[in-house]
Amino acid sequence: MTHATPSALKSLSILENLDNILAIELLAAAQAYDLQPTVRESAQRTTVLRREIRAHIPIYTDDRPIADDIDSMRRFMRLGPATGLSKRQVS
Protein backbone atom coordinates (compact mmCIF):
# COMPACT_ATOMS: atom_id res chain seq x y z
CA MET A 1 0.00 0.00 0.00
CA THR A 2 1.42 3.36 -0.97
CA HIS A 3 1.23 6.48 1.16
CA ALA A 4 -1.43 7.88 -1.13
CA THR A 5 -4.06 5.31 -0.13
CA PRO A 6 -4.02 6.01 3.63
CA SER A 7 -3.96 9.74 2.88
CA ALA A 8 -6.98 9.43 0.63
CA LEU A 9 -8.85 7.38 3.24
CA LYS A 10 -8.02 9.92 5.94
CA SER A 11 -9.23 12.72 3.65
CA LEU A 12 -12.55 10.90 3.16
CA SER A 13 -12.91 10.52 6.91
CA ILE A 14 -12.25 14.24 7.41
CA LEU A 15 -14.84 15.14 4.76
CA GLU A 16 -17.44 12.89 6.41
CA ASN A 17 -16.77 14.61 9.74
CA LEU A 18 -17.11 18.00 8.06
CA ASP A 19 -20.42 16.90 6.56
CA ASN A 20 -21.69 16.04 10.06
CA ILE A 21 -20.42 19.30 11.53
CA LEU A 22 -22.08 21.41 8.83
CA ALA A 23 -25.36 19.52 9.23
CA ILE A 24 -25.33 20.12 12.99
CA GLU A 25 -24.44 23.78 12.55
CA LEU A 26 -27.28 24.34 10.05
CA LEU A 27 -29.77 22.62 12.35
CA ALA A 28 -28.55 24.69 15.31
CA ALA A 29 -28.80 27.93 13.32
CA ALA A 30 -32.35 27.14 12.17
CA GLN A 31 -33.32 26.25 15.74
CA ALA A 32 -31.80 29.50 17.06
CA TYR A 33 -33.88 31.54 14.62
CA ASP A 34 -37.01 29.57 15.52
CA LEU A 35 -36.54 30.13 19.25
CA GLN A 36 -36.06 33.90 19.11
CA PRO A 37 -38.80 35.58 21.15
CA THR A 38 -39.30 38.27 18.50
CA VAL A 39 -38.97 37.98 14.78
CA ARG A 40 -35.80 39.67 13.66
CA GLU A 41 -34.89 40.75 10.20
CA SER A 42 -32.63 38.26 8.48
CA ALA A 43 -31.04 38.12 5.08
CA GLN A 44 -33.37 36.91 2.32
CA ARG A 45 -31.29 33.83 1.54
CA THR A 46 -31.07 32.96 5.24
CA THR A 47 -34.85 33.09 5.48
CA VAL A 48 -35.26 30.93 2.37
CA LEU A 49 -32.74 28.38 3.64
CA ARG A 50 -34.41 28.18 7.05
CA ARG A 51 -37.81 27.64 5.42
CA GLU A 52 -36.40 24.90 3.20
CA ILE A 53 -34.80 23.20 6.21
CA ARG A 54 -38.06 23.40 8.17
CA ALA A 55 -40.02 22.03 5.23
CA HIS A 56 -38.05 18.80 5.62
CA ILE A 57 -36.93 18.77 9.26
CA PRO A 58 -39.32 19.91 12.02
CA ILE A 59 -38.33 22.23 14.83
CA TYR A 60 -36.84 20.40 17.79
CA THR A 61 -39.53 20.73 20.48
CA ASP A 62 -39.39 17.46 22.36
CA ASP A 63 -36.70 15.40 23.99
CA ARG A 64 -35.73 12.98 21.24
CA PRO A 65 -32.55 11.76 19.61
CA ILE A 66 -31.51 14.05 16.78
CA ALA A 67 -29.46 11.53 14.83
CA ASP A 68 -32.29 11.17 12.28
CA ASP A 69 -32.46 14.96 11.92
CA ILE A 70 -28.72 15.11 11.31
CA ASP A 71 -28.98 12.36 8.68
CA SER A 72 -31.89 14.19 7.03
CA MET A 73 -29.89 17.42 7.03
CA ARG A 74 -26.93 15.66 5.43
CA ARG A 75 -29.21 14.32 2.67
CA PHE A 76 -30.72 17.79 2.27
CA MET A 77 -27.23 19.26 1.89
CA ARG A 78 -26.33 16.70 -0.77
CA LEU A 79 -29.57 16.79 -2.74
CA GLY A 80 -30.72 20.35 -2.12
CA PRO A 81 -34.22 21.77 -2.07
CA ALA A 82 -34.42 22.18 -5.85
CA THR A 83 -34.76 18.42 -6.38
CA GLY A 84 -38.43 18.48 -5.44
CA LEU A 85 -38.04 15.83 -2.76
CA SER A 86 -40.97 15.15 -0.53
CA LYS A 87 -40.59 15.06 3.25
CA ARG A 88 -40.88 11.29 3.12
CA GLN A 89 -37.90 10.98 0.75
CA VAL A 90 -35.66 13.34 2.75
CA SER A 91 -36.63 12.35 6.28
N, CA, C and O of each residue as an XYZ file, in Angstrom:
364
protein
N       0.844     -1.166      0.000
C       0.000      0.000      0.000
C       0.897      1.240      0.000
O       1.810      1.361      0.817
N       0.627      2.138     -0.911
C       1.424      3.359     -0.970
C       0.923      4.353      0.075
O      -0.093      4.124      0.732
N       1.644      5.446      0.214
C       1.233      6.483      1.164
C      -0.007      7.227      0.686
O      -0.709      7.847      1.486
N      -0.272      7.168     -0.589
C      -1.430      7.878     -1.132
C      -2.746      7.270     -0.651
O      -3.701      8.003     -0.394
N      -2.811      5.958     -0.526
C      -4.056      5.307     -0.129
C      -4.482      5.686      1.284
O      -5.632      6.082      1.477
N      -3.597      5.582      2.288
C      -4.016      6.007      3.629
C      -4.361      7.502      3.676
O      -5.264      7.907      4.407
N      -3.654      8.306      2.910
C      -3.959      9.738      2.881
C      -5.337      9.993      2.296
O      -6.087     10.832      2.795
N      -5.664      9.274      1.249
C      -6.980      9.429      0.627
C      -8.080      8.974      1.586
O      -9.120      9.624      1.690
N      -7.856      7.867      2.282
C      -8.848      7.378      3.236
C      -9.029      8.352      4.390
O     -10.150      8.577      4.847
N      -7.933      8.929      4.863
C      -8.016      9.922      5.939
C      -8.771     11.156      5.452
O      -9.568     11.726      6.198
N      -8.529     11.572      4.214
C      -9.234     12.722      3.649
C     -10.733     12.455      3.581
O     -11.530     13.342      3.886
N     -11.125     11.258      3.189
C     -12.547     10.902      3.159
C     -13.162     10.958      4.554
O     -14.287     11.430      4.724
N     -12.435     10.486      5.530
C     -12.913     10.523      6.908
C     -13.102     11.966      7.379
O     -14.089     12.284      8.042
N     -12.158     12.828      7.037
C     -12.248     14.240      7.408
C     -13.456     14.887      6.739
O     -14.164     15.671      7.373
N     -13.703     14.572      5.468
C     -14.845     15.138      4.757
C     -16.171     14.652      5.337
O     -17.135     15.415      5.392
N     -16.231     13.397      5.767
C     -17.442     12.890      6.410
C     -17.698     13.622      7.726
O     -18.837     13.966      8.040
N     -16.634     13.857      8.491
C     -16.772     14.610      9.741
C     -17.240     16.035      9.458
O     -18.091     16.561     10.174
N     -16.697     16.654      8.433
C     -17.107     18.001      8.056
C     -18.580     18.030      7.666
O     -19.303     18.963      8.015
N     -19.015     17.021      6.952
C     -20.420     16.901      6.564
C     -21.314     16.883      7.801
O     -22.336     17.567      7.839
N     -20.933     16.102      8.811
C     -21.694     16.043     10.064
C     -21.687     17.385     10.784
O     -22.720     17.838     11.278
N     -20.535     18.010     10.839
C     -20.416     19.301     11.535
C     -21.298     20.350     10.865
O     -22.013     21.084     11.547
N     -21.255     20.426      9.547
C     -22.076     21.409      8.833
C     -23.564     21.134      9.018
O     -24.352     22.069      9.162
N     -23.952     19.875      9.014
C     -25.358     19.520      9.233
C     -25.812     19.969     10.615
O     -26.892     20.541     10.761
N     -25.000     19.715     11.619
C     -25.334     20.117     12.990
C     -25.400     21.633     13.105
O     -26.305     22.167     13.746
N     -24.462     22.320     12.498
C     -24.444     23.783     12.545
C     -25.680     24.377     11.871
O     -26.269     25.324     12.393
N     -26.078     23.838     10.723
C     -27.277     24.339     10.051
C     -28.536     24.081     10.873
O     -29.416     24.939     10.942
N     -28.628     22.920     11.489
C     -29.766     22.624     12.354
C     -29.795     23.562     13.558
O     -30.854     24.061     13.938
N     -28.634     23.796     14.152
C     -28.553     24.685     15.312
C     -28.920     26.124     14.932
O     -29.596     26.813     15.697
N     -28.483     26.576     13.769
C     -28.804     27.930     13.323
C     -30.301     28.073     13.068
O     -30.900     29.073     13.464
N     -30.909     27.091     12.416
C     -32.353     27.140     12.175
C     -33.114     27.137     13.492
O     -34.092     27.866     13.652
N     -32.667     26.322     14.427
C     -33.317     26.254     15.737
C     -33.180     27.581     16.473
O     -34.130     28.028     17.115
N     -32.025     28.212     16.393
C     -31.803     29.497     17.060
C     -32.762     30.557     16.514
O     -33.336     31.330     17.281
N     -32.933     30.593     15.210
C     -33.884     31.539     14.621
C     -35.308     31.239     15.084
O     -36.073     32.153     15.391
N     -35.656     29.953     15.132
C     -37.009     29.567     15.519
C     -37.320     29.906     16.972
O     -38.475     30.165     17.312
N     -36.316     29.908     17.822
C     -36.539     30.131     19.255
C     -36.418     31.591     19.678
O     -36.585     31.899     20.858
N     -36.136     32.487     18.756
C     -36.063     33.900     19.113
C     -37.444     34.382     19.544
O     -38.444     34.088     18.888
N     -37.496     35.132     20.663
C     -38.802     35.584     21.154
C     -39.493     36.575     20.209
O     -40.722     36.620     20.154
N     -38.729     37.348     19.484
C     -39.301     38.269     18.504
C     -38.681     37.971     17.149
O     -37.534     37.539     17.043
N     -39.466     38.213     16.134
C     -38.968     37.980     14.783
C     -37.991     39.089     14.436
O     -38.317     40.273     14.515
N     -36.814     38.695     14.058
C     -35.801     39.669     13.665
C     -35.582     39.584     12.173
O     -35.778     38.542     11.548
N     -35.178     40.687     11.631
C     -34.888     40.750     10.204
C     -33.665     39.874      9.909
O     -32.650     39.951     10.602
N     -33.778     39.067      8.902
C     -32.632     38.257      8.479
C     -32.463     38.421      6.981
O     -33.362     38.895      6.286
N     -31.315     38.028      6.503
C     -31.041     38.118      5.075
C     -32.033     37.234      4.319
O     -32.475     36.207      4.835
N     -32.373     37.628      3.120
C     -33.365     36.913      2.325
C     -32.971     35.452      2.109
O     -33.806     34.557      2.240
N     -31.722     35.214      1.784
C     -31.288     33.828      1.543
C     -31.292     33.007      2.822
O     -31.547     31.803      2.789
N     -31.008     33.655      3.956
C     -31.067     32.963      5.237
C     -32.498     32.521      5.519
O     -32.735     31.395      5.956
N     -33.439     33.408      5.268
C     -34.850     33.092      5.477
C     -35.292     31.950      4.574
O     -35.986     31.036      5.020
N     -34.899     31.995      3.319
C     -35.263     30.934      2.370
C     -34.663     29.600      2.805
O     -35.344     28.575      2.781
N     -33.397     29.610      3.200
C     -32.737     28.376      3.640
C     -33.416     27.804      4.873
O     -33.646     26.597      4.949
N     -33.740     28.659      5.841
C     -34.409     28.179      7.053
C     -35.762     27.570      6.713
O     -36.123     26.530      7.263
N     -36.509     28.191      5.827
C     -37.809     27.641      5.421
C     -37.649     26.294      4.727
O     -38.434     25.375      4.960
N     -36.644     26.177      3.882
C     -36.397     24.900      3.195
C     -36.026     23.815      4.208
O     -36.495     22.681      4.112
N     -35.185     24.171      5.171
C     -34.805     23.203      6.208
C     -36.047     22.757      6.965
O     -36.263     21.562      7.168
N     -36.862     23.722      7.381
C     -38.057     23.398      8.166
C     -39.123     22.669      7.345
O     -39.980     21.997      7.917
N     -39.086     22.787      6.062
C     -40.019     22.026      5.227
C     -39.710     20.536      5.276
O     -40.586     19.709      5.024
N     -38.480     20.194      5.597
C     -38.053     18.796      5.624
C     -37.745     18.282      7.026
O     -37.869     17.088      7.294
N     -37.345     19.179      7.913
C     -36.932     18.775      9.258
C     -37.672     19.659     10.258
O     -37.458     20.871     10.275
N     -38.537     19.081     11.090
C     -39.323     19.907     12.019
C     -38.468     20.522     13.120
O     -37.372     20.051     13.424
N     -39.006     21.590     13.707
C     -38.328     22.227     14.829
C     -38.184     21.208     15.957
O     -39.044     20.348     16.145
N     -37.114     21.314     16.684
C     -36.838     20.397     17.794
C     -37.586     20.903     19.020
O     -37.148     21.857     19.664
N     -38.715     20.273     19.350
C     -39.532     20.731     20.478
C     -39.639     19.706     21.595
O     -40.064     20.041     22.701
N     -39.269     18.487     21.331
C     -39.394     17.455     22.356
C     -38.031     16.800     22.585
O     -37.094     16.968     21.804
N     -37.960     16.067     23.656
C     -36.703     15.398     23.994
C     -36.619     14.104     23.196
O     -37.226     13.096     23.556
N     -35.862     14.149     22.113
C     -35.731     12.983     21.240
C     -34.325     12.963     20.664
O     -33.671     14.003     20.591
N     -33.864     11.819     20.263
C     -32.549     11.759     19.615
C     -32.584     12.552     18.301
O     -33.581     12.517     17.580
N     -31.523     13.246     18.002
C     -31.515     14.055     16.783
C     -30.682     13.425     15.666
O     -30.423     14.062     14.646
N     -30.272     12.193     15.860
C     -29.464     11.525     14.832
C     -30.200     11.470     13.496
O     -29.589     11.655     12.443
N     -31.521     11.213     13.534
C     -32.292     11.173     12.284
C     -32.341     12.547     11.631
O     -32.278     12.663     10.407
N     -32.454     13.597     12.460
C     -32.460     14.959     11.919
C     -31.128     15.292     11.258
O     -31.090     15.932     10.206
N     -30.045     14.858     11.876
C     -28.717     15.107     11.310
C     -28.573     14.365      9.979
O     -28.057     14.920      9.009
N     -29.028     13.120      9.936
C     -28.983     12.361      8.677
C     -29.839     13.023      7.598
O     -29.433     13.102      6.439
N     -31.021     13.496      7.982
C     -31.889     14.186      7.028
C     -31.238     15.468      6.529
O     -31.341     15.804      5.349
N     -30.571     16.181      7.424
C     -29.894     17.418      7.028
C     -28.743     17.120      6.077
O     -28.510     17.866      5.126
N     -28.028     16.038      6.331
C     -26.930     15.656      5.434
C     -27.466     15.332      4.041
O     -26.869     15.731      3.041
N     -28.588     14.612      3.967
C     -29.206     14.324      2.669
C     -29.683     15.610      2.002
O     -29.517     15.786      0.795
N     -30.274     16.507      2.786
C     -30.725     17.792      2.271
C     -29.545     18.575      1.693
O     -29.669     19.190      0.634
N     -28.419     18.554      2.374
C     -27.226     19.264      1.894
C     -26.735     18.665      0.581
O     -26.300     19.396     -0.308
N     -26.798     17.357      0.452
C     -26.328     16.702     -0.767
C     -27.285     16.897     -1.938
O     -26.855     17.161     -3.061
N     -28.587     16.765     -1.672
C     -29.571     16.787     -2.740
C     -30.143     18.170     -3.003
O     -30.508     18.488     -4.134
N     -30.221     18.987     -1.969
C     -30.722     20.346     -2.116
C     -32.225     20.420     -2.254
O     -32.878     19.426     -2.575
N     -32.777     21.601     -2.011
C     -34.222     21.774     -2.067
C     -34.767     21.774     -3.483
O     -35.956     21.517     -3.672
N     -33.956     22.047     -4.471
C     -34.421     22.179     -5.849
C     -34.761     20.837     -6.492
O     -35.259     20.802     -7.617
N     -34.500     19.736     -5.795
C     -34.757     18.421     -6.376
C     -36.211     18.020     -6.300
O     -36.615     17.027     -6.906
N     -37.019     18.794     -5.549
C     -38.433     18.484     -5.443
C     -38.701     17.268     -4.576
O     -39.712     16.592     -4.769
N     -37.838     16.974     -3.640
C     -38.044     15.827     -2.764
C     -39.188     16.077     -1.810
O     -39.385     17.195     -1.335
N     -39.932     15.040     -1.534
C     -40.973     15.149     -0.527
C     -40.337     14.930      0.844
O     -39.200     14.469      0.950
N     -41.089     15.266      1.885
C     -40.593     15.057      3.252
C     -40.260     13.591      3.478
O     -39.275     13.263      4.140
N     -41.083     12.715      2.926
C     -40.875     11.290      3.122
C     -39.539     10.837      2.536
O     -38.867      9.987      3.120
N     -39.152     11.391      1.399
C     -37.902     10.984      0.753
C     -36.692     11.541      1.501
O     -35.650     10.887      1.539
N     -36.801     12.721      2.093
C     -35.660     13.344      2.750
C     -35.547     12.893      4.182
O     -34.437     12.717      4.684
N     -36.668     12.699      4.859
C     -36.629     12.351      6.283
C     -36.253     10.915      6.502
O     -36.176     10.465      7.646
